[in-house]
Amino acid sequence: MLGREKFLMVTERYFKAAGNSVKLMLKNPVLYVPDIIYYAAAAILAYLFLYLNNLTTIFSGTDLFVSRIKEVASASNLLYKLLFTLSAFVLVNFIVGLGTISLRYVLIKQLLENRKIEFLKAHKTVGRYVLDVFFLKILLLIIYLLPLAFFAAIALLYNSLALPMIIFAALSIIILRFIFLFAYPALFLKGGKGAARTISLSVKYFRSRTGHVLITGIFILIVNLIINIMSKNITESYAGFSLLSFNYAAVIGVVFLALVNISLIIWGAVFLFKNY
């Protein structure tokens, strides 16, 4: 009986935190600004990339697009241009992403600590976090790649172990995802102590509150899964919707999916910060 009551209390606490996170989002629409900037910049850069490489035929049908890709692949000068512009696009997009991610978390930090958002003040303090976010991303990438490289090497040496290694690799990524679930809250709520210290804090937090981390991660995963399925069903209900065509249905569908994705990102971030 006590176990059931405790389960109900814990469940109620997480649902309450989830609901409060939604309320904070709705009361503070300025939280959407960083991610809208990022999405807008990414869309502009993507179109410029297609335009500069004469690949806008993707909106005229897959046949024309495939034909153009084959043409580019067969001409070395066009291929070099494609690779150069792609590299530039990825680099600029990454730099913009560092700034917008940092701004998003600074705004959430302000909201939870001061109960209000001061956008101009947040914009001025973003710079102190950008390098930490950059190095944190690099460190996390290395950490995630290490087990993948290890299991891939074993799979290459022993082909019969390929399937188990794929399973182990997937499990390692899942485990690491949980271990570093609170990495950004640790970085921003602990005063920006650096990427290495953030990694250490994340590991300690996971070891001391494993159950809490697992429940939080699973809760976010379930909510994201449900909302994504619902939004996908809504867009698919419009017969005219297609990502590869310019029409009202496509524009509305793309904007709708982008807003849903941004909302989930913001909600997940607020929920994580509130539960740290």
Rosetta silent file (secondary structure, phi, psi, omega in degrees, C-alpha in Angstrom):
SEQUENCE: MLGREKFLMVTERYFKAAGNSVKLMLKNPVLYVPDIIYYAAAAILAYLFLYLNNLTTIFSGTDLFVSRIKEVASASNLLYKLLFTLSAFVLVNFIVGLGTISLRYVLIKQLLENRKIEFLKAHKTVGRYVLDVFFLKILLLIIYLLPLAFFAAIALLYNSLALPMIIFAALSIIILRFIFLFAYPALFLKGGKGAARTISLSVKYFRSRTGHVLITGIFILIVNLIINIMSKNITESYAGFSLLSFNYAAVIGVVFLALVNISLIIWGAVFLFKNY
SCORE:     score description
SCORE:     0.000 S_00000001
   1 L     0.000  -44.548  178.944    0.000    0.000    0.000 S_00000001
   2 H   -63.757  -37.245  178.662    2.793    2.388    0.911 S_00000001
   3 H   -62.803  -39.930  179.351    4.565    1.523   -2.330 S_00000001
   4 H   -66.978  -41.499  179.366    1.452    2.435   -4.326 S_00000001
   5 H   -64.769  -40.816  178.607    1.058    5.730   -2.462 S_00000001
   6 H   -64.564  -41.636  178.622    4.688    6.604   -3.024 S_00000001
   7 H   -60.506  -44.156 -179.914    4.366    5.802   -6.738 S_00000001
   8 H   -65.002  -38.044  179.011    1.291    8.060   -6.997 S_00000001
   9 H   -66.207  -43.710  179.748    3.088   10.880   -5.162 S_00000001
  10 H   -64.558  -44.841 -179.941    6.141   10.636   -7.436 S_00000001
  11 H   -60.598  -44.369  179.611    3.959   10.485  -10.558 S_00000001
  12 H   -61.346  -38.408 -179.417    1.960   13.508   -9.405 S_00000001
  13 H   -63.999  -42.323 -179.183    5.178   15.449   -8.788 S_00000001
  14 H   -70.520  -39.402  177.717    6.480   14.857  -12.309 S_00000001
  15 H   -66.047  -36.594  177.925    3.146   15.676  -13.929 S_00000001
  16 H   -65.633  -43.446  177.828    2.941   18.847  -11.848 S_00000001
  17 H   -63.162  -38.472  178.551    6.449   19.868  -12.913 S_00000001
  18 H   -64.630  -43.827  178.746    5.521   19.117  -16.537 S_00000001
  19 H   -64.882  -41.551  177.879    2.385   21.257  -16.269 S_00000001
  20 H   -63.577  -35.035  177.964    4.282   24.112  -14.625 S_00000001
  21 H   -64.333  -40.548  177.216    6.843   23.964  -17.427 S_00000001
  22 H   -63.683  -43.802  179.721    4.061   24.393  -19.988 S_00000001
  23 H   -61.212  -41.853  179.240    2.636   27.360  -18.036 S_00000001
  24 H   -63.889  -38.491  177.171    6.057   29.031  -17.921 S_00000001
  25 H   -62.069  -47.348 -176.285    6.408   28.605  -21.692 S_00000001
  26 H   -67.489  -35.467 -179.748    2.993   30.131  -22.384 S_00000001
  27 H   -78.706  -17.127 -176.911    3.582   33.055  -19.997 S_00000001
  28 L  -130.153   70.448 -178.684    7.041   33.737  -21.456 S_00000001
  29 H   -62.031  -14.540  177.497    6.842   33.459  -25.279 S_00000001
  30 H   -62.077  -19.566  176.992   10.246   35.184  -25.459 S_00000001
  31 H   -61.986  -22.153 -179.596   11.659   31.692  -24.766 S_00000001
  32 H   -77.393  -20.188 -172.617   10.800   30.886  -28.382 S_00000001
  33 H   -56.404  -50.726 -178.256   13.039   33.632  -29.773 S_00000001
  34 H   -57.480  -45.099 -176.794   16.414   31.766  -29.722 S_00000001
  35 H   -74.690  -31.292  174.864   15.080   28.658  -31.459 S_00000001
  36 H   -65.712  -40.739  176.122   13.022   30.639  -33.971 S_00000001
  37 H   -59.659  -44.893 -179.004   16.189   32.559  -34.859 S_00000001
  38 H   -62.859  -47.146 -179.701   18.041   29.265  -35.276 S_00000001
  39 H   -63.091  -41.964  179.624   15.329   27.699  -37.450 S_00000001
  40 H   -63.869  -43.959  178.733   15.035   30.844  -39.589 S_00000001
  41 H   -63.449  -42.514  179.294   18.812   31.017  -40.053 S_00000001
  42 H   -63.454  -40.263  179.699   18.967   27.309  -40.917 S_00000001
  43 H   -64.906  -43.470  179.760   16.157   27.686  -43.468 S_00000001
  44 H   -64.884  -44.996  179.792   17.858   30.668  -45.134 S_00000001
  45 H   -64.065  -39.509  179.525   21.230   28.910  -45.211 S_00000001
  46 H   -64.063  -42.179  179.569   19.665   25.739  -46.597 S_00000001
  47 H   -67.400  -40.671  177.328   17.957   27.659  -49.401 S_00000001
  48 H   -60.686  -40.244  178.024   21.186   29.545  -50.191 S_00000001
  49 H   -60.918  -46.578  179.109   23.020   26.230  -50.360 S_00000001
  50 H   -65.513  -41.263 -178.011   20.459   24.830  -52.803 S_00000001
  51 H   -66.236  -47.038 -178.116   20.377   28.052  -54.842 S_00000001
  52 H   -63.606  -27.993 -179.589   24.172   28.409  -55.136 S_00000001
  53 L  -102.557   11.894  178.599   24.437   24.793  -56.307 S_00000001
  54 L    54.245   43.030 -178.753   21.418   25.015  -58.612 S_00000001
  55 L  -110.071   12.773  178.935   19.654   22.333  -56.565 S_00000001
  56 H   -67.575   -4.259  175.667   16.343   24.134  -56.097 S_00000001
  57 H   -64.783  -11.133  178.023   14.983   21.560  -58.540 S_00000001
  58 H   -60.759  -26.246  179.474   14.267   19.489  -55.429 S_00000001
  59 H   -84.334   -4.173  179.759   11.027   21.468  -55.186 S_00000001
  60 H  -103.925    0.294  179.412   10.097   20.500  -58.745 S_00000001
  61 L   130.003  151.243 -176.092   10.216   16.767  -58.179 S_00000001
  62 H   -68.620  -30.271 -178.546   12.672   14.060  -57.204 S_00000001
  63 H   -62.862  -48.089  178.614   13.467   13.058  -60.802 S_00000001
  64 H   -64.446  -38.085 -179.399   14.870   16.468  -61.710 S_00000001
  65 H   -65.780  -45.543  178.861   16.726   16.645  -58.412 S_00000001
  66 H   -61.648  -40.418  178.695   18.336   13.210  -58.880 S_00000001
  67 H   -61.887  -41.698  179.423   19.324   14.193  -62.420 S_00000001
  68 H   -67.259  -40.998  178.222   20.979   17.358  -61.124 S_00000001
  69 H   -60.486  -43.024  177.769   22.833   15.446  -58.388 S_00000001
  70 H   -61.976  -38.861  178.642   24.222   13.035  -60.999 S_00000001
  71 H   -63.978  -42.355  179.148   25.352   16.010  -63.071 S_00000001
  72 H   -65.812  -43.078 -178.221   27.135   17.525  -60.083 S_00000001
  73 H   -63.887  -29.119 -177.227   28.774   14.222  -59.149 S_00000001
  74 H   -85.535  -12.439  179.947   30.165   13.793  -62.667 S_00000001
  75 L  -113.634  115.480 -174.590   31.768   17.250  -62.788 S_00000001
  76 H   -61.149  -39.802 -178.987   34.664   17.747  -60.374 S_00000001
  77 H   -64.655  -38.622  177.738   34.392   21.553  -60.297 S_00000001
  78 H   -70.028  -35.869  179.667   30.696   21.363  -59.414 S_00000001
  79 H   -66.715  -43.060  178.234   31.386   18.683  -56.808 S_00000001
  80 H   -62.499  -40.684  177.812   34.099   20.799  -55.141 S_00000001
  81 H   -63.179  -41.774  178.973   31.726   23.769  -55.076 S_00000001
  82 H   -61.298  -47.454 -178.688   29.033   21.587  -53.535 S_00000001
  83 H   -66.153  -38.783  179.750   31.373   20.291  -50.818 S_00000001
  84 H   -65.246  -48.665 -179.248   32.758   23.774  -50.083 S_00000001
  85 H   -66.101  -34.442  177.372   29.326   25.386  -49.742 S_00000001
  86 H   -65.167  -43.513  178.873   28.106   22.438  -47.668 S_00000001
  87 H   -62.734  -42.662  179.073   31.064   22.797  -45.289 S_00000001
  88 H   -63.832  -41.342  179.351   30.460   26.553  -45.019 S_00000001
  89 H   -62.020  -46.720 -179.452   26.753   25.940  -44.359 S_00000001
  90 H   -62.839  -42.249 -178.917   27.475   23.410  -41.598 S_00000001
  91 H   -64.196  -49.634 -179.630   30.071   25.717  -39.983 S_00000001
  92 H   -63.418  -41.613  179.339   27.854   28.822  -39.993 S_00000001
  93 H   -62.310  -38.533  178.947   24.871   26.785  -38.802 S_00000001
  94 H   -66.254  -42.414 -179.764   26.966   25.377  -35.946 S_00000001
  95 H   -64.752  -45.139  177.520   28.147   28.857  -34.890 S_00000001
  96 H   -61.144  -40.736  179.948   24.593   30.238  -34.949 S_00000001
  97 H   -61.471  -39.265  178.529   23.480   27.170  -32.986 S_00000001
  98 H   -59.983  -43.357 -179.622   26.040   27.804  -30.239 S_00000001
  99 H   -68.122  -44.239 -176.844   24.695   31.301  -29.720 S_00000001
 100 H   -71.760  -36.971  176.599   21.007   30.386  -29.798 S_00000001
 101 H   -63.198  -45.196  179.411   21.445   27.338  -27.526 S_00000001
 102 H   -61.785  -42.511  179.840   23.347   29.466  -25.008 S_00000001
 103 H   -64.707  -41.056  178.040   20.682   32.185  -25.161 S_00000001
 104 H   -56.297  -48.221 -176.255   17.886   29.634  -24.658 S_00000001
 105 H   -73.714  -30.912  176.128   19.456   28.286  -21.469 S_00000001
 106 H   -65.676  -41.031  178.207   20.368   31.735  -20.135 S_00000001
 107 H   -63.229  -43.336  178.981   16.718   32.797  -20.516 S_00000001
 108 H   -65.313  -40.445  177.797   15.518   29.649  -18.725 S_00000001
 109 H   -60.506  -45.327  177.339   18.092   30.204  -15.980 S_00000001
 110 H   -59.752  -45.135 -176.648   16.848   33.787  -15.524 S_00000001
 111 H   -61.635  -44.950 -176.864   13.238   32.647  -15.449 S_00000001
 112 H   -75.901  -30.317 -177.743   13.756   29.993  -12.787 S_00000001
 113 H   -87.577  -36.801 -174.233   16.075   32.078  -10.605 S_00000001
 114 H  -112.768   -3.102 -178.349   14.424   35.503  -10.871 S_00000001
 115 L    64.137   12.963  175.984   10.863   34.580  -11.926 S_00000001
 116 L  -155.060  162.847 -178.571   11.237   36.959  -14.872 S_00000001
 117 L  -114.502  130.156  173.451   13.191   37.308  -18.106 S_00000001
 118 L  -115.037   95.642 -170.240   15.427   40.260  -18.998 S_00000001
 119 H   -61.252  -45.206 -178.201   16.208   39.643  -22.655 S_00000001
 120 H   -62.933  -41.432  178.379   18.782   42.403  -23.122 S_00000001
 121 H   -65.235  -39.967  178.518   20.647   41.350  -19.983 S_00000001
 122 H   -63.782  -41.932 -179.427   20.534   37.720  -21.128 S_00000001
 123 H   -61.417  -35.459 -179.290   21.865   38.696  -24.553 S_00000001
 124 H   -73.163  -28.353 -176.462   24.816   40.452  -22.926 S_00000001
 125 H   -94.203   -3.434 -178.095   25.736   37.460  -20.737 S_00000001
 126 L   -61.496  -38.149 -175.345   25.475   34.816  -23.464 S_00000001
 127 H   -54.286  -32.758 -177.041   29.099   35.301  -24.520 S_00000001
 128 H   -71.741  -15.922 -177.726   30.457   33.846  -21.288 S_00000001
 129 H  -103.070  -18.437 -172.132   28.706   30.535  -21.980 S_00000001
 130 H   -58.258  -47.279 -179.378   29.338   30.053  -25.717 S_00000001
 131 H   -65.189  -38.676  177.732   32.824   28.561  -25.347 S_00000001
 132 H   -62.592  -42.335  177.875   31.666   26.304  -22.511 S_00000001
 133 H   -63.386  -42.354  179.326   28.792   25.048  -24.676 S_00000001
 134 H   -59.509  -52.088 -177.869   31.209   24.509  -27.576 S_00000001
 135 H   -68.468  -31.591  176.372   33.697   22.493  -25.517 S_00000001
 136 H   -64.982  -42.217  177.729   30.884   20.593  -23.806 S_00000001
 137 H   -62.281  -41.912  179.892   29.544   19.538  -27.202 S_00000001
 138 H   -64.364  -46.229 -179.846   33.039   18.448  -28.293 S_00000001
 139 H   -63.082  -42.467  178.730   33.626   16.469  -25.090 S_00000001
 140 H   -64.540  -39.644  177.940   30.226   14.794  -25.305 S_00000001
 141 H   -60.693  -44.647  179.147   30.855   13.915  -28.951 S_00000001
 142 H   -62.788  -44.573 -178.956   34.164   12.269  -28.043 S_00000001
 143 H   -62.299  -41.491  179.626   32.570   10.394  -25.136 S_00000001
 144 H   -69.119  -34.059 -176.338   29.741    9.126  -27.357 S_00000001
 145 H   -76.966  -27.995 -176.997   32.125    8.119  -30.143 S_00000001
 146 H   -57.448  -53.125  178.408   34.520    6.128  -27.932 S_00000001
 147 H   -66.230  -33.533  178.042   32.203    3.144  -27.256 S_00000001
 148 H   -62.823  -43.785  179.093   30.949    3.267  -30.855 S_00000001
 149 H   -65.393  -39.894 -179.770   34.521    3.046  -32.146 S_00000001
 150 H   -62.229  -51.012 -178.569   35.311    0.234  -29.703 S_00000001
 151 H   -68.936  -32.349  177.614   32.309   -1.907  -30.663 S_00000001
 152 H   -66.911  -39.333  179.298   32.787   -1.132  -34.362 S_00000001
 153 H   -63.936  -41.867  178.284   36.407   -2.324  -34.170 S_00000001
 154 H   -64.404  -41.433 -179.851   35.334   -5.617  -32.568 S_00000001
 155 H   -63.484  -36.115  179.564   32.614   -6.057  -35.211 S_00000001
 156 H   -72.146  -35.872 -179.796   35.155   -5.527  -37.991 S_00000001
 157 H   -75.348  -37.039 -178.507   37.625   -7.991  -36.454 S_00000001
 158 L  -127.073   94.633 -175.347   34.992  -10.617  -35.681 S_00000001
 159 H   -59.197  -30.741 -179.127   32.132  -10.542  -38.184 S_00000001
 160 H   -67.114  -18.078 -179.436   30.149  -13.106  -36.210 S_00000001
 161 H   -98.378    9.909 -175.476   29.872  -10.594  -33.354 S_00000001
 162 H   -57.747  -49.098 -177.918   28.484   -7.783  -35.537 S_00000001
 163 H   -63.581  -48.563  176.907   24.893   -8.015  -34.256 S_00000001
 164 H   -59.411  -37.359 -179.826   25.814   -8.140  -30.528 S_00000001
 165 H   -66.490  -36.422  176.855   28.199   -5.207  -31.050 S_00000001
 166 H   -63.481  -42.169  178.919   25.431   -3.169  -32.703 S_00000001
 167 H   -64.350  -46.239  179.226   23.181   -3.894  -29.713 S_00000001
 168 H   -62.373  -39.218  179.236   25.932   -2.996  -27.229 S_00000001
 169 H   -62.823  -44.835  178.893   26.665    0.209  -29.159 S_00000001
 170 H   -63.070  -43.109  178.975   22.991    1.235  -29.044 S_00000001
 171 H   -63.824  -38.488 -179.852   22.792    0.432  -25.322 S_00000001
 172 H   -64.480  -39.208  178.667   25.947    2.449  -24.624 S_00000001
 173 H   -65.827  -42.129  179.275   24.467    5.500  -26.352 S_00000001
 174 H   -62.500  -45.683 -179.999   21.234    5.160  -24.361 S_00000001
 175 H   -62.412  -45.243  179.620   23.133    4.827  -21.074 S_00000001
 176 H   -64.630  -35.325  178.471   25.352    7.819  -21.871 S_00000001
 177 H   -61.498  -39.217  177.571   22.304    9.843  -22.861 S_00000001
 178 H   -71.136  -41.596 -178.898   20.876    9.282  -19.392 S_00000001
 179 H   -58.702  -39.924 -176.562   24.190    9.966  -17.639 S_00000001
 180 L  -104.393   22.861 -179.824   24.504   13.364  -19.342 S_00000001
 181 L   -59.645  -38.772 -176.787   20.801   14.197  -19.364 S_00000001
 182 L  -100.348   26.955 -177.776   21.339   17.081  -16.932 S_00000001
 183 H   -62.297  -47.140 -177.858   24.555   18.354  -18.516 S_00000001
 184 H   -70.558  -41.248  172.567   23.177   21.737  -19.570 S_00000001
 185 H   -58.417  -39.105  178.864   21.364   22.424  -16.289 S_00000001
 186 H   -63.427  -40.462 -178.928   24.624   21.561  -14.505 S_00000001
 187 H   -67.445  -48.329 -172.994   26.566   23.968  -16.729 S_00000001
 188 H   -83.873  -31.043 -179.089   24.194   26.927  -16.498 S_00000001
 189 H   -86.838  -12.859  178.145   22.910   26.545  -12.940 S_00000001
 190 L  -101.560   16.116  172.378   26.379   25.968  -11.483 S_00000001
 191 L    83.843   19.631  176.715   27.733   29.249  -12.795 S_00000001
 192 L    64.780   57.815 -176.132   29.493   28.111  -15.963 S_00000001
 193 L   -84.384    4.910  178.475   32.367   26.222  -14.379 S_00000001
 194 L   107.298  159.352 -175.173   33.568   24.758  -17.676 S_00000001
 195 H   -66.812  -43.838 -177.210   32.903   21.725  -19.847 S_00000001
 196 H   -63.418  -42.691  179.196   35.127   19.277  -17.955 S_00000001
 197 H   -67.406  -34.067  178.223   33.565   20.159  -14.609 S_00000001
 198 H   -63.356  -41.702  177.019   30.107   19.876  -16.168 S_00000001
 199 H   -60.432  -44.271 -179.849   30.888   16.333  -17.281 S_00000001
 200 H   -63.822  -43.720  179.282   32.043   15.497  -13.753 S_00000001
 201 H   -63.580  -37.944  179.940   28.932   17.055  -12.192 S_00000001
 202 H   -64.452  -43.406  179.670   26.673   15.131  -14.592 S_00000001
 203 H   -64.256  -45.342  179.778   28.280   11.807  -13.701 S_00000001
 204 H   -63.334  -40.873 -179.394   28.043   12.534   -9.955 S_00000001
 205 H   -64.000  -41.784  179.228   24.431   13.627  -10.290 S_00000001
 206 H   -64.192  -42.759 -178.693   23.536   10.434  -12.173 S_00000001
 207 H   -66.841  -35.160 -177.016   25.271    8.238   -9.585 S_00000001
 208 H   -85.450  -24.539 -176.797   23.563    9.973   -6.638 S_00000001
 209 L  -135.941   51.090 -175.881   20.087   10.272   -8.202 S_00000001
 210 H   -57.001  -46.597 -178.497   19.928    7.477  -10.766 S_00000001
 211 H   -60.724  -44.617  179.888   16.220    6.799  -10.302 S_00000001
 212 H   -61.532  -43.994 -179.854   15.301   10.461  -10.690 S_00000001
 213 H   -63.356  -44.597 -179.472   17.392   10.802  -13.857 S_00000001
 214 H   -63.189  -45.385 -179.478   15.882    7.666  -15.422 S_00000001
 215 H   -63.364  -43.723 -179.600   12.302    8.710  -14.626 S_00000001
 216 H   -61.728  -46.449  179.951   12.908   12.242  -15.940 S_00000001
 217 H   -63.415  -43.803  179.671   14.464   10.979  -19.157 S_00000001
 218 H   -66.379  -39.287  178.780   11.741    8.400  -19.774 S_00000001
 219 H   -60.479  -47.140  179.027    9.028   10.980  -18.988 S_00000001
 220 H   -63.037  -41.671 -179.829   10.481   13.410  -21.576 S_00000001
 221 H   -61.324  -44.943 -178.778   10.853   10.602  -24.114 S_00000001
 222 H   -64.902  -45.071  179.135    7.219    9.510  -23.739 S_00000001
 223 H   -61.218  -45.910  178.708    5.879   13.073  -24.005 S_00000001
 224 H   -60.473  -42.688 -179.333    7.997   13.747  -27.109 S_00000001
 225 H   -62.570  -46.599 -178.784    6.890   10.474  -28.685 S_00000001
 226 H   -63.409  -48.078 -178.564    3.190   11.156  -28.090 S_00000001
 227 H   -64.757  -40.318  179.101    3.331   14.764  -29.343 S_00000001
 228 H   -64.392  -40.892  177.981    5.381   13.815  -32.419 S_00000001
 229 H   -63.536  -44.011 -179.880    2.919   11.065  -33.360 S_00000001
 230 H   -63.626  -44.858 -178.420   -0.010   13.444  -32.923 S_00000001
 231 H   -67.966  -35.922  177.720    1.612   16.236  -34.958 S_00000001
 232 H   -65.468  -41.661  178.577    2.609   13.803  -37.703 S_00000001
 233 H   -64.411  -36.934  179.704   -0.959   12.504  -37.928 S_00000001
 234 H   -65.061  -46.242 -179.042   -2.292   16.069  -38.125 S_00000001
 235 H   -68.002  -37.119 -179.683    0.015   17.026  -41.020 S_00000001
 236 H   -70.288  -16.951  179.061   -0.625   13.772  -42.854 S_00000001
 237 L   -72.803  -15.529  176.742   -4.366   14.445  -42.702 S_00000001
 238 L   -92.973  113.830 -175.214   -3.828   17.229  -45.235 S_00000001
 239 L   -62.864  -28.259 -176.209   -3.648   15.572  -48.675 S_00000001
 240 L   -86.204   -0.521 -176.538   -1.810   18.547  -50.169 S_00000001
 241 L   -75.226  127.955  175.724    1.002   18.515  -47.653 S_00000001
 242 L  -156.651  132.926  179.334    4.446   17.805  -49.089 S_00000001
 243 L   -71.422  -17.976 -175.399    7.871   18.995  -47.996 S_00000001
 244 L  -103.041   32.308  177.104    9.034   18.972  -51.619 S_00000001
 245 L  -154.368  149.460  178.457    6.604   21.534  -52.987 S_00000001
 246 L   -97.702  102.382  172.922    5.748   25.186  -52.458 S_00000001
 247 L  -151.749  172.439 -175.953    2.054   25.528  -51.631 S_00000001
 248 H   -59.464  -40.937 -179.314   -0.040   26.733  -48.734 S_00000001
 249 H   -62.283  -40.831 -179.371   -0.357   23.254  -47.233 S_00000001
 250 H   -66.069  -44.544 -179.278    3.423   22.767  -47.332 S_00000001
 251 H   -62.857  -47.562  179.675    4.152   26.160  -45.743 S_00000001
 252 H   -62.115  -43.048 -179.401    1.551   25.656  -43.006 S_00000001
 253 H   -63.684  -43.958 -179.391    2.748   22.092  -42.392 S_00000001
 254 H   -65.130  -45.452  179.574    6.422   23.062  -42.155 S_00000001
 255 H   -63.215  -41.834  179.627    5.707   25.998  -39.812 S_00000001
 256 H   -61.622  -48.196 -179.498    3.435   23.818  -37.677 S_00000001
 257 H   -64.404  -37.608  178.812    6.034   21.024  -37.357 S_00000001
 258 H   -64.642  -43.563  179.651    8.779   23.555  -36.605 S_00000001
 259 H   -66.215  -37.651  177.282    6.729   25.166  -33.832 S_00000001
 260 H   -63.353  -45.257 -179.145    5.876   21.761  -32.370 S_00000001
 261 H   -64.600  -42.724  178.030    9.552   20.794  -32.383 S_00000001
 262 H   -62.642  -42.655  179.560   10.610   24.112  -30.839 S_00000001
 263 H   -60.523  -41.805  179.234    7.907   23.775  -28.174 S_00000001
 264 H   -66.236  -39.380  178.785    9.140   20.295  -27.267 S_00000001
 265 H   -62.953  -48.152 -178.900   12.742   21.506  -27.077 S_00000001
 266 H   -65.499  -46.493  179.725   11.825   24.431  -24.815 S_00000001
 267 H   -59.280  -45.239  179.796    9.479   22.371  -22.663 S_00000001
 268 H   -61.060  -39.890 -180.000   12.108   19.645  -22.249 S_00000001
 269 H   -67.641  -46.232  178.697   14.742   22.204  -21.287 S_00000001
 270 H   -61.838  -42.593  179.954   12.496   23.963  -18.746 S_00000001
 271 H   -61.528  -42.547  179.319   11.419   20.594  -17.333 S_00000001
 272 H   -65.416  -45.468 -177.964   15.050   19.488  -16.938 S_00000001
 273 H   -63.785  -38.585 -179.611   16.099   22.759  -15.275 S_00000001
 274 H   -69.190  -27.494 -177.535   13.135   22.592  -12.866 S_00000001
 275 H   -94.903    0.812 -179.723   14.031   19.007  -11.920 S_00000001
 276 L   -81.070    0.000    0.000   17.745   19.624  -11.397 S_00000001
